[in-house]
């Protein structure tokens, strides 16, 4: 699971829950970092924050879809 979230507290919360549920989450801090990670690795699920610096969730999703 790729967790794309810029807020550290939210990152820790989501990673904690996903880990407890048996997943292996990886964190990206913004949309651009997520796109870079997706260029080199496939993820089953991407949890994307909508409002982030550098590249927000909507822009990152549009870039990945095109």
Buried (B, 14 or more C-beta within 10 A) or exposed (E): BBBBBBEEEEBEEBBEEBEEEEBEBBBBBBBBBBBEBBEEEEBEEBBBBEEBEEBBBEBBBEBBEE
